[in-house]
Amino acid sequence: MGFAVFSSARVEALVSEHYGLSVNARALNGYDELNYLLTAGDGRRYILKIADPSHDPGFLEAQVSILRHLADSPVADRIQRCLPDKRGNALVALEEAGQRYYLRLLNFLEGEFWVERKGHSDGLAEDLGRFLGDMDRSLTDFSHPAMRRRYTWDIQTALDRKQDLQWIKDPADRRVADYFLLQFETEILPYLYSLRMAYAHNDANDYNVLVSGEALAGLIDFGDMVYTQLINNVAVACVYAMFGAADPIHTAAVLVQGYHSRYPLRVEETDLLYWLIAARLCISVTRSAAHAAQNSENEHHFVTERSAWTLLHRLLAINPVAAKEAFRKACGFPSILPAEDDYAALERERGFYIGRNLSISYQHHLKIERGALQYLYDDRGRTYIDCVNNVSHVGHCHPTVVRAIQGQAARLNTNTRYLHDNLVEYAKKLTATLPSSLKVCYFTNSGSEANDLAIRMSRHYTGRQDIIVLDHAYHGTSTTAMEMSPYKFDGKGGAGKKPYIHKAMNPDLYRGPYRYDDPQAGEKYAQDVSRILTDLAYQADRSVPGDTGFKGVAAFICETLLGVGGQIPLPPGYLDAVYRQVRAAGGLCIADEVQVGFGRVGKKFWGFELQDVEPDIVVLGKPIGNGHPLAAVIVKEAIAEAFNNGMEYFNTYGGNPVSMAAGLSVLRVIEEENLQAHAERVGGYLLEQLKRLPEHHAVVGDVRGSGLFIGVELVKDRQTLEPAVPFIDRAVEKMKERGYLLSTDGPLHNVLKIKPPMVFSMDNADGFARSLDEVLTECTVSAGLDAVLGGLMRRYKERVPDVAAIIQAMIDEKVITRADDIENDHIAFRTIGVPHLGIASLEKLFLHYGYERKGHYSFVEKKLDAYWYAPPEPRCPRIFISELRVGDLSARAQEIIHSYTDEVKSDPADALDLDDSVAVDAFLHSALWRTPTVADYQELAVESEYAAWVIYNRYYLNHFTISVHNLPEGYNTVSLFNQFLERKGFRLNDAGGKIKTSPDKGLLQSSTVAGMVEAEFAGGEHIQIAGSYVEFAERRVLPQFAHLPANQITRLQRREGFEAGNADKIFESTYSSQTGRK
């Protein structure tokens, strides 16, 4: 460009000649202009910019004009000024080495570049927004024709960058950039030209923004200014503010809030901001890639490349709904989030219009609004990593596949009775991935259809009907496919096995008779197929005259890795042995690749290749069209020829041009992005991480798989292999809470199936393995807690007849249908405050299982202290533990108590393995000291009935509490429930009134009177003492949530904690003042 002629000495001379200044000049880096820092003798500094002949002088004049305009605006002190030369010109033209150059002298702005600041506060981001809002508002009456240009860095031209995608070397990076450009086309383009336009700076990047302290100090360089959509200027600033931010959307929202406070945005603008930010990043990364391809040595071409890629990948993991909501909130616009989170109305309509046996995943249903490669986004702003949807093989909404479908659908879609290149081209490319003997294709719309057709062809070819399948197999939902699927016909609602279907043993190396340590397992499992073939050879059909007794088999069909059967790779040599036997018997061998094909297994493109066999028929589906309805049956020539018997085979949609375009695009993506190798690398790494889980989690029985087809089998016991159900269901729900979508499989429903889209990354694998490790720990603790709570409740019900009686009365009156319908508000324990015992000891058990200590209560008259404990999960009861202040009792009472409790020499909780729920359960029902005498019991009871109760019962559960507010109307208040109880003959504690009410009226409680039970004391003496009782609680909705509908009320919206005044009277349920009352 001829810039070499401008040495520092030459610049100094030019400045002296044109501006009359004596300066020292130092060259600075620049994107496409020469920049010099000038220092005058008096210490003042300036910036000189030299533009070469490639620059439009009209655009340079526009830069001068916009700075002149802003010199009389609220941002004037933070914008540079163009200083005139001796003749008063702000833009100076000169000839140098036969070329025309342009000089501009600007004042120097003090400050630190944004990029140099380590960490950026919300205040700084908001101030940047305010500044930009002030600047853009000041420019509403500015215009210049030179700014109306088509410019690379203008977001509205983002789609021009599709031509540069080819230069991005990393397939994962290229895929993400392409995805966002596709979304620009889909989400932005239809609305782009209806948005407000503006003359905008367009480059508030981290090298152009100056800061000082916690305030914006200035904005430099108007070389990228353009006439564009106003919101684009905000998007550009957001991009660079988001670089390195812990929460990039939060940072952007703060900036937007600042901008909106000075120059109000419109909702249609902020709703597009997420996609515009992504578009600007796409421009940046594609331009860097193009420059790299041209071997550019200009560091400015790559200065933000790494940050841009990092942010672009982070954006992909952020739900656009969450971003839109954040930007709306920043501006005070209405929320887009649904008012309800339970989708009750939608579910009712679904139940009315859609078949009832179409299930919905997860306990709390998801409404998925959008997919992006390996991510799914719901309508609440939550992002999930799809770890189970092998249908979206190359990723949800993969841009190559989407454009292929869009393009062909826009041109033609019809049936195969017309010639079309797509049909033949796809068949050629598909068969090129298979053994040469498999060369004839039939296209259908689903794997079920394809399996149906494969069976039809095998029966036609062999003249036989019988089919051999594997136990627990699933091959589809058509009538024929269901007949071949033990998973269906042996399951609930199934019709049972047809006589012409034969089940072979599932070759399961973990559960079957032949295990991993048997090198001949494959051959041995194959013998079960041989057994069936032998039986078939001599099964005469007596209803057919002249039957020779030879029946034979039409086909053997199995998945090449078992999916529904439990994510099971077949034993080495299994298919080879089976195929030899079946072919020897005149049958065909069908490989069902519907779930496992197209490179998923990593080492090979097809699952059957892992077994070194060639099937006679291959069935393809699910991933073949990346979610587009497409499937295929591919057969050997002889089978196709036999099938061509004069009856036309026609499928209305099978092989249509759009489906073929989808199939072609999937093959193209797999090849161009090298996804088979990616599956092997990432899947192998994930499998390695998961295989470490059994070392730390006894519940993990087996980890198996190949590539990105993985199963993790969970068991309660590694010896008995009892399935860990419902443990696994809880794990799946907890993984969902962490953002990973999983499902279960296997005949016992105890196998985690892991089959993510093939674009699942190493980072995804790391996060998944780490989360599963943590979730298994949580679920183990939760399962232990369930066992402990279950043991407490079991023995409590045995000792308190009122419990069963009340539950039965509720069932009889149809208040509930079963005991599990009752929500347990809390359980309570009584303890003694002596060394090694009391609250400090007992609470260790529950703290270990995730409970959290909350409020403290004191009961002066009864000489008690208490704490309540919040549960780790809402389904668990609260816990209330009280403790007798032994030191406040008489010396004689203390003597009696210590005569027993001093037998405990150390804290018994410390000796427990708290992970061993069986041991904890046993401890809670064990005697911590010897059985007291009647005399001691009665003497203690005179001073403290609480003390007497505990000295006999130890840590025994004192009571459980029914939450009445969740019961049906007519029973859902303590008052109404008390009426029900008394009508059924139950006695209520009337200490302080039958209803105990907190001062805030938010907690109402009542209880039965403890029944008298016969107790055996030391020396075999028996007397009647108070047992335990049942409590009832009504927690009212807090005033701030009173407006919410009932289906939105959870524990969080109700009165929490306890009330000392209520509890004080509830204690008396075991006191003689109540038990002795007639």
N, C-alpha and C positions, 0 to 999 in steps of 0.2 A: 504493500500500500504506500510505500515511499516514506514511512514514518521515520526511518533511520536518519534522515537528514536533520531531525530536530534534537540536537544534543542539548544538554542543559545550558551550555554557553549560548547556543543559538536562541533558545527560549528566553534567556535573560535579556538578550539583545532585542528581541521582538517586543518584550514587555516594556523595555525602556523606550523603544521607538514609538509604540502605539499608545502606551498608557502613562508614560513619563514616570515610571516607577523603577527604582533600583532595588533588585531582588536577587536572592539566591534561589535557584530552581532545582527541584528534585522530582524525578519521574515517579508516578504512581501507577499501580495496575489499573487497567481499564478493559471493559468488555469489547467495545468497538470504536472507542475514541482514545486519543492520547490525553492523559491527565497529568498535571504537574502541580506540586505544592510549592507555592512561592512564599518566601519570607523576606519582608522588607527590613530595612535597617532599624526601624522603630519597633520591630517585633510583630507588627501586624502581618497576618497571613491571608493568602488568597489561593484560589484554585483557578488554574488556566486549563481550558478544554480546547483541544485542536481536533477538528473534524476533517477527514480526508474528502476527496472529490466524490466518493460514493454516497455521501450524505446529501439529502435533498435540502437545499438552502431554505426552501419554504418551510420545511419541518423544523429546521434550526431556528428560523424566525418565530415559529409557533412556540417554541420553548421560551424564547425571550418574552413573547407576549404573555404567556401564562404566568411567568414569574412577575412580570410587571403588574398583571391583574391581581395577583395574590399579595402584592406589596401593600395593598390597601384592604386587608382582611384580618380576621381574628388570628390567623396563623402566620402573619407577616414576620414575626420575630423568629420563627422556626423554619423559614423558607429562605433559601439563598436569593441574593439579588444579583442581576447582571450589571456590572459596572461599565460605564461608557468609556470609550477611548478618548483621545484628545479632541476628536471631532464630534463627540457625542453619540457615537454609534455603539450599540450593544453587541452587534454582530459585525465582526471585522473580517473582510475578505482579503486574502493576499495570495500572490503567486510565489511558489517555491518549487524549484527544480522542474519548472515547466508544468506544474499542476496547481489547481486552486484549492486552497485550504481556508478554514473558517475558525476564527478565534473568538472565545468568549471568556471574559474574566468575571469570576464570582467571588463574593465575600466568603470567608471561611466560617463554618459553623462549629462551635465547640461542642464536644460530647463524646461519648463512648459508643462504638458501634454495637447495635443490638446483639450481634453474633458473638461479641467479646464478653458480654455479660454472662456470668455463671448463674443461671436460674433467673426467672422472670416472675415477678409478683403479679397477682391479679390487678393490683393498682396500676402497674405499668401497662399491662394489656388493655385495661380500660381507658387509660389516658391516650394510648395509641388510637383506640376507637374514637374517642372524643375528638382528637386532632383531625382524623380523616373525615369525620362527620362535619366538622367546621370547614375543612378545606373543600369538600364536595358541595356543601351548601353555598360556599362563596363562589363556586364555579358555575352555578346554575344560570348566570347571565353571561357566561363566557362562551365563545365559539371560535373555531379557526378551521378553515377548510383542509389544511394539511394534516389535521388529526383524523380525518375521515379516511382511513387507510386500511388495507387488509394486512394484518400484522401477525407474525408467527406467535408472539406472546400474548395476543388477545384471546381471552378464553372463548369468545364466540366462534373462533376459528379452530377450536380444538380438534375437530374431526379431520382437519388437514394432516394431523400427525399420524393418522393410520398408516401413511406411507413410510413412516420411520419405525414402525413396530418391528420390521424385518431386521433392524440393526441391534435389537435387544438380544443378547446371547443366551441369557438364562431363561429357559422355558417358563419357569414359575413367575418370573418378573414380567415376561412378555404377556403371559396369560392374564395377570392382574391388570396391567395397563390396558390391554384389549378389552377386558371386562368393563372397566370404567368408561372407556370410550363408547362401548356399546350402550351403557346406561346413559351417557350424555345424549346419544342419539335418541334413546327411548324416553328419558325423563326430562331432558332440557329442551331439545330442539323444537318440540311442538309448542313451547311457551316462550321461547327465547325472544322473539321479535315483538312480543306484547309487553315486555318489561321496559321500565324507564331507562332511557339512554342518558349518558353523561360524558363530558370531557374529563377523562380520568388520568391520574398519575400512573396507575397500572403497575407499579413496581415497588410497593412498600416492603422490600425484602430486607433480610437481616443485615445486609451490607449497606443499605440505604437509609435505615432508621437509626437515629442517634438518640441516646438516652443520657440523662444526668440524674443520679440518685434514683428516685422512684417516679420520675417524670420524663415525658418525651422531650428531647432537646431539639430535634429537627428531622427533616426529611430532605434528602438530596436526590439528584439525578432524575430529570424528567425525560430521559431519552426513550422510555418505553410508553409514553403517554399516547392515548388513543381514544377515539370516540367509541364507546362500548356501553354495555348494560351497566347501570350504576352499581348493581350488586356485585359485579365482577371485581370492582376495585376493593370491596370488602373481602371477597374471596381470596384475592392475592395476599392481602395483609394477614388474613387468618392463616394461610399456609405457613408463612414464615414464623408467625407467633407460636404455631403449634409444634414447630420443630423442637424435639427434646422435651416437650411438656409431659408431665406425669399423666395428666388427663387432658389430651389434646382438645376434645370437644368442649370441656369446661373452659379452657383458655380461650377458644374461639368464641364461646358464648359471652364471656366477659368482654371481649373486644366488641362484639356485636352490641352488647348492652351500652357500652360507651358511645358507639357510633349512633345508635338509635336515640340516645338522649340529646344529641345535637342535630341530627338530621334524620327524622323518622323514616324507618324502613317500612315496607309493606309486607303483608303476610305471604303473598305470592313470591316475593323475593327471598325471604328467609327460608321458605319451604324448599327452595332449590339450592340452598347454599352448600349443603353437604356434597352434592354432585358437582358443583362448580369448583369447590376446593379440590376434589379429586381430578377434575379436568385440568386444572392448572398444574397439578403434580404430573399428570400424564404428558403435558407439553414439556415440562422440565426434563423428565427422564428420557423421553424419546429424542429430544434434541441432544442431550448428552450422549446417547447411544449413537446418533448419527454423526456427531463430531468425532467420537472415538473411532468410528468406521472410516473416517476421513483422516485419521491420525493427527488430529488437532493437538497442538502443544499449548494452547491457551488455557491456563488453569481456570479462568472464569467459566469456561464451558463445562466444568465438572465440579465447581466449588460446592454446590448444594446437592450433588447427585446422590450421595449416600443418605443424607437426611431425607431427601424426597422419596427414595425407595422405602426407607423405614416407615415413614408416615403413610405412604400409600398402602403398604401391607397392614398397618395398624387400622387404617380406615376400613379395610375389607372386613376386619373383625368387629367393627362397630355397626350396630343396627342403624340404618338410615332413619328409622322412626325415632330412635333415641336422640340422634343429632337434630332432627326436625323439632322435636319436643323441646330440646335445650334452647334452640334459637328462638322458638316461639316464647318460651318462658322468659328469656332475656329481654324480649320486647314487650312483654305483657299481653301477648296474643292468646286466644283461646287454646286450650290443650287439645291435642289430637288423640290422646289416649282414651280408650273406651272407659265409660263410667263404671262398668262392672268388670270383674276379673274372673267370673265363674262361667260366663258364656251360657247361662241357663236358658235364655230365650233361643239362642241359636241351636242349642242341643235339643230343645223341645221341637223346633221345626225340623231338625234333622231326623229326629225320631218319628215325626209324622210323615215326612216325604221320602225318607231313605230307609232301606231294609234294616230291620232291627238287629240283624246278626252281623252287621258291619261294625267292627269294634273300633274304639278310639284308644290310642296309646296313652299311658301314664295316668296316675291317680288324679292329678290336676291337669286337665287337658290343655293342649297347646293349640293356638290358632296361628298357623304359619302363614306369613304374608309374602315372603320373598326368599329366594335362595341366591347364594353367591359362591360358586365353586364348592368348597367344603363347609360353608356356613349356611345356616338357616336363621331367618329373622322372624320373630313373632310380632304381634300387633301391639305389644306392650313395651317394645324397645329392647328386648332381651335378645342376645346372640347365642346361638348354639352351634357347636361343632358336630356335624353329622358323622357319626361313627358307625352307622348301620345301613345306610341307604346305598346299596350296591347298584341300584337302578341308575342313579345319576353317576355313571361310571367315570366320566372325565370331569365331573363337577357340575353343580347346579348352574344352569344358565351359561354354560361355557360359550363364549362369544363365537367361536368357529361353528359350533353346532347350531346355535340360534340363528346366525346369519344364513347358514345353509338351508335351514327350514324356511326362514322368512323369504329368502330369495326364490326358492323353488315354488313355494306356495303362492307367491306373487305372479308366477309365470304360468304354472299348470299343475293341476293334480287330477289324475283320472286313473282308470284301471289299466290292467296289463293287456287288454285286447288291442292296444295301439303300440306301435314301436316307440321305444324311448331309450336313449343312451344310458340313463341312470341305472336301469334294471340290469343290463348286461355288464356295465362297468363295475357295479357293486358286486355282482356275483363273481366276476373275475378276481377282484381284489380280495374278497372274502375267502374264496377257495385257495388263493395263493398262500394263505396262512395255514392251510391244512395239508395233510398228506395228499399226495397226488391222486390217490385212489378215490378220495372224496371230492367229487367234481360237479355234482348236479344239485342245484338249489331250488327249494320251494319256500316262498316267503309267506308268513302269516302275521298276525297282529299281537300275539301273546305267546308266552311259553306254554301255557295250557293247550292252546290250539296246536302248537308245534308238536308237543308230546302226543296229542291225540292223533295227529297226522302220521307221526313216526310209527305208532302202534298199528294204525290202519295199513301202512305200507308193509310192515313186517308180517302182518297176518296175510296180506295179499300175496307177498313173495313166497312165504313158506307154506301157505295153505293150512296153517294151524292157528289156534286161538289162544293157547295158554301163554302166560307171561310170568316171568320170575322177577320179583322186585326185592328190595331190601326192607327188612322190618323198620318201621318208623319213617319210611321214605315219604316224600311229598313231590308230586309231579304236576300239580295244577288243579284247576277247578272245573274243567269240563267233565262230562259224565264218565268218559273213558279214563281221563287223568285221575279222577277221584277213585275209580276202581283200582288204580295202580298205586294209590297212596294210603298205606296203613295209618299214617298220621291222621288222615281224615276218616277212613272207613272203620278204624278201630276206636276212634275218639267219640266224644259226646255228640249225639245226633247222627253218628255214622250208621251205614246200612250193613256193615260187616263185610267180610271177605267173600268175593265171588268164587265159585269153584274153579274157575280157570285162572285165578290169580294165586301165586305161590310165593310165600314170604321166606326169604333166606335170612340167615342170621346177620345182624348188623356187625360188621367187622370192627368192633370198638376195642382198641388196644388198652383202654383204661378200665372199662367196665366188663368187657367180655371175658370168656373163658381163656383166651389167649392174649397175653399182655405184651408190653413193650420189650420185656426181656426175652421174648421167644422169637428167635430169628426165622422160624418157620410159621409164624402166625398167619401170614398172608395165605400160604398154601392150606393151612388148617381151616381157616374160615372159608376158603373156596370149596372145601369138601362138603359144606352144607348145600351149596348149589349143586354139586355132584349128586348128593342124596336126592334132591328134588328131581333132577334129570332122570335118575334111575327109577324113581317112583312113577314118573310120567310115562316112561317107556312101557310100562305094563298096566296102565289104567285103561281097561276096556270100557267103552260106553255101551252098556247093555241095551240101551234104547235104540241103538242103531244096528239093524240086522247085518251080520257079516263083519262086525268090527273085529279087526285082527288083534286088538289089544295094544297096538302101538299108538300112542297119543302124541308125544313129542312136544317141543316148545317152539313158539313163534319167536320170542325174543327175551333177552335179559336186559333190563334197563336199570341203570343206577347213576347217581350223580358222581362225578369224578373226585369230588371231595364232598362229604355229606353235610348238607346245610341244616335243614330241619332236624335231621337225625342227631345233631349235636356238634356241628362244626368239626367234623372228623376227617382228617386225611386218611386215605386208605393205606393199609399195611403194604409194605414193599412186596411186589410180586402177586398181589391179590388179583388185579384185573387180568394179568397175563394168564394166570391159572384158570380163572373163570371163563375168559373168552375162548380159551382152547377147548374147555369142556363143552361150552354152549355150541360152538361151531361144530364140534365132533358130533353133537346131537342134532345138527341141522338147523339150529336157531341162529338168529341175528343178534349182534351186540350193539346196544344203543348207549351212547354216552350223553347223559344229560348235563350240558354245560351252561344251563340257564343262569345259574348263580355264580359260577366260578370262572367263566371264560374271559377272553380278551385281555390276557396279561395279568390278571389279578393275582395269580399264584406266584408271580415273580420270576421264578427260574424258567418257566415255560409259558407259552402263549395260551395253551389249553391245558386243562387239568389232566386229561387222559395222557398227555405227553409225560407227566411225572411218573406214570406207570409203564412207559415204553410199550404202549399198545396202539393199534389202529382200529377204531370202531368201524362198524358197517354203516351206522347212521349217527350223525351228531345233531343234537338239538340245541339251538341257541335262543336266547331271549334276554329279558331284563336289561343288561348293560348295552345291548347291541345298538339301541337308538338313543341312549342317554336320557331315557324317560319318554321318548316318543314311542308310541305303540308299534313295535316291530319285533318279529321273531323269525327264525329260519329253521328248516330241516335240510340237512345236506347229506346226500347218500352216494353210494357207489353206483356206477353206471348200470350194472346189472339189475339193481333194485329199481332204479328209475325206469329202465326199459320194461321190466315186468309190470310196473305200475301204469305204464302207458298202454292200457288194454282196450282203449276205445271209449272209455268213460272220461269225459273231460274233467280235469281238476281245475277249478277256478275259485279264486278268493277275491271278493269285491275290492278289498283294500290292500290285500297282500301284494307287495311289490310296487305300490304306487310311487310316482316320481318323488313326492315329498319324503316318504319313508326311506327311499333309496338314498336321497340326498342326506338325510340324517345319518344313515348307516355309513355312508362314505365319509362324512365329516368326522364320525367317531374314530374310524380307522386312521384317518389323517392325523387327528390329534394324538392318538396313541403313538403313532410313529414319530411325528415331528417333536413331540414333547418327551419322547423316550420314556413313556409311562410304565412300561413293563419293567425296565431296569429300576425305575423309581420305586415301584411296588416292592421289588426285591430288596432294595436298599432300606427304604423306610420300614417296610414290613418286617424285615430281618432285625432291624434295630428295635422296633417295638416288641417283637417276640422275645428278644433278648432281655429287654427291661421287664416284661411281664413274667418271664421265667424266674425272676428273682423274688417274686411275691410269695411263693410257698415257704421261703426261708423265714418270713415274718408273719405269715398269716396261715394258720392251720386250716382255715376254711377253703383255701385254694388247693383243690385236689389235682388238677391237671391244666397245663397250658399247652396248646397245640395249634398248628396251622402252617400255612405257607404263604409268603408274600403278605398281602393285605386281606387274607382270609384267616381269621384267628378266632379260636374259642378258648374261654377260660371257664373251667367247670368248678363249681363251688359245692362243697360237701360239709356236712356237720361232723363227720367222722371219717378219717382216711382209711380206717379198717373196714367199716361197714359200708362206706360210700353212700350213706344216707344223704339224699339231696338237701342242700341248704336253702330250703324254701320255708318261710317267706323272706329269709335273709337276703336272697338275691334280688327280690323285688324291691326291697328297701334300698339296696345298693344302686339299682337302676334309677330309682327316684332321686337319690342323693347325687348321683352323677349328673342327672338332668339339672338339679339345682346349681351345680357347678358349671353348667354349660356344655355338657357332653351327652348326646343322645345315643342311648344304647337300647338293646332289647335282649330277650332271652330266647333260647331254643333248646332242643333236645327233648327226648321222650319224657324226661322228668322235669323239664322246664327249669333246669338249674345250670345252664351254660350261657355265659355272656357271649353274644355273637358280635364280632367286631369286623365289619366290612365297610369301611368308609369309602367315599369317592377316592379315586386313584390319585388325586392331587393333594391328599392328606400329607402334611409336611412333617419334617423332623421336629419342628417346634410343637406341632400338634401332638406328635407321638410322645414327646417329653411331658407335655402338660397332661396328656391323658394318663400316662403311666403314674405320674406323681399324684394326680387326683384320685385314681383308683386305689392306690396305696393308702391314701388318707381316708378315703371313703370306707375301705374294708376295715380300717382301724375303728372308725366311728361306728360302723355297723356291728362290729364285734362287741364294742362297749355297749351299744344299744341292745344287742341280743342278750348280753349278760344282764343288763338292767331288766329286760323283760323277764328273764328267768328269776331274778331276785324278786321283782314285784309280783310275779306269778306265784312264787312260793309263799310270799307273805299273804296274798289274797286267798290262796287255797286253804291254808291253815286257819286263817281268820274266819272264813266261811264255815269251816268245820266246827269252830268253837263258838260261833255266834249264830244261833238258829234264826234270829231275826233277819239276817242278810238274805238267806234263801227264801224266807217267807215273804219279805218285801218284794223281791224280784219276781217271785211267782205271782204275787198279787198284781203287780204292774203288767205282767204278761196276760193274766186272766182278764184284766180290764182293758187290754189292748193299748196300754200306754207305750209299751215297747213290744217288740216281737221276740227279742232274745236279750240275754244279759249283756252282751257286747254293745248293745245300743246305749247303755248308760255311760255318761262321761263321769269319770272319777275326779272330782274337784281337788281333793287332797287326801292324804293319809297322815296319821299322827302317831307319834311315839312319845312315851314318857321315860325319863331317865333320872338318875341320881347323880348329883354333883359331888363326886368323890374322886380322888386320884385314880387315873387310868381309865375312868369311865365318863359318863355324862355326854353332853353335846359334843365336846371336843373329840371324843372317841367315835361315837356313832356317826357323826356327819362325814367322817373320812370315807365311809362306804359310798355315800351318795355323791359326794364331791368327785370321787373317782369316776363315777358314771355320768358326769357332766352336769350335775345340779350346781346351782349357784346360790350361795348364802345371800339372803336379802335382809328384811327388817328384823329388828330386835324388839321384844316385848317383855315387860316386867309385870309380875302379879304379886303385889306387896303382901296382901292378906294371906295368900296361899303359899308364899315364900318360893315363887317360881320365876325362872327366866325362860325365854323361848326365842327361837329364830324360825323363820320360814325360808324355804328353799325353792327357787324357780327351776322347773324341769328343763332338760336339754332339748326336748321336743314337745310341741303343744299336745300331742296325744298322751303324754305321761302326766300323772297327777303331781300337784305341788306336794311338798312335804313340810310338816310342822313338827318340830322337836322341842319338847319342854324339858326342863331340868329342875329338880328340887335343890334349893339352896340349903344344903344340909347344915351348914354352919349357923344358920338362923334358928335351928331347932333346939330343943332343950338338950342338956348334956346326956340325959338318959336315952332320948331318941337317937342322938348321935352314936351313943355307945352301941345300941342295938344294930343300927345300920352298919357301922364299921365292923361289927363282929362277923358280918357276912361279906361285905364288899372288900374287906382287907385280904380276903382269900385271893383276890385278883392282884397279882404282883406286878403286872405290866399291862400296857394298853393292848387288849386282845386284837384290836383292828390292825395293829402293826405286824402281828404274826400271820395275818391272812394274805393269801395271794388274791388280790382284789379282782384280778382277771378271771379267776376261777369262780364263776357264778354259783356253782354247786356248793363250794365251800362257804361262800358268803351266805347263801340261803340256809345252810345247816347252822352257821354261827348265829343267825338271827332267831333261830328256834332252839338254841342250846342253853343249858343252865350255866350261868356265869359264877354262881355261888351255890352253896348247899341249900336244900329246901328249908324254909324257915319253920319255926314251931308256931303252933296256934297262939301260944301265949305272947310271943314276940309280935306276931301279926296284929293281934288284938290291942296290945299296948301301943303300938305305933299308930293304929287307926284312931285311937282316942285323940292324939295330937295332930296327925296328918293322914287323912284317908288316902291321899296321893301317895305318900311314902309307903303305906301298907300295900297298896295295889302294886307298886313297882317292886317291892322286896319279894313279892310272890311271883309276879309275872315276868320279871327282868325286862328284856328289850322287846317283848311281844307287841305286835301291832295293836294300838289302842282302838282305832276306828278308821273306817273309810267314809267318804262323803259323796253323796249323789248330787250332781249339778242339776238342779231342777229347771233352770232357765232355758235349757235346751230341750225340754220335754214338750209334748204337744199342748196346745191351748187347753185350758181346764186343769192343767197340772203343772204349769210352768212358772208358778210363784210358790214361795214357801207357804203362804197362807192357804192356797188351793191344795198344795200337796199335803199339808198337815191335815186338812179336812179329809182327804183320801185315806191317809194313814189311820186316823181315828175311826173312820167309818169301817176300816178293816180290822180294828181292834188293837192297834199298836199304841202303847203308852208313850207319851211325849214328856220330855224334860220341861218342867214349868218354872225352873229357877230363873228369875228375872223376866218371866213371861215365856210362853211357848215359842214366840218368835224373838230372837235376839237381833237387834238392829243397830248398825253402826251410826254414829252421829251424822254422817253425810248421807244416810239412807241408801248407800250404794251396796252394802253387804248385809244380807239377811240370812240368818241361820236358825236351824232347829235340830233336835236330835231325839232319838228314842231314849228311854231309860234302860240302862244295862240290865240284862237278865241275871238272875242269881244262879250261880253254877256250883256244883259240888266240887270242892278242892281238897286234894290230899296233902297233908302237911307232914312234917317230920314225925316219926314214930307211928305213921299210919293213921293219924287222926284225920277226920273229915269234918269240914264245916261248909256252910253255904257262904260264898263271897260274891261280890259284884264281878261280872264278866266284862264284856265290851258292848259297844252300842253302834248305831249307825247314825251318821250326821247328814244334813241336807243343807245345801247352800244355793242362794240366789244372788248372782252377781249382776247388778244392773248396768245398763249401757251408760257410759260416761256422757255428761251433758253435751260435750263438743261433738259427739257422734250420734246424737239423738235423731238427726235428719236422715241417717243412712237406712236403706232398706234392710230387712231382716237377713237376707242372704249375704249381706256384706259384713255382718257383725261376727267378729272372731274374739278370741280371748283379749286381743290387743285393744279392743274398743270397750271392754268391760272393766268394772272396778277390780283392781288387783290387790294382792296382799291380804292381811287379816286385820282383825280389830280386837284389842285386848279385852274390852268390855264384853264382847260376844263370847270370846274364848273362855273368859273367867267363869261364865255360867255353864258353858258346854262341859267344862271339866267335871261339873257336879253330876253329870249323867251316871257316874259310878259311885256317887256319894250316897250314904244312907238316907240323907234328907230326901232323895229321890227314890232310891230302891226300896225304902221302907214305907213309901207313901202308898196308901190304899187307893 
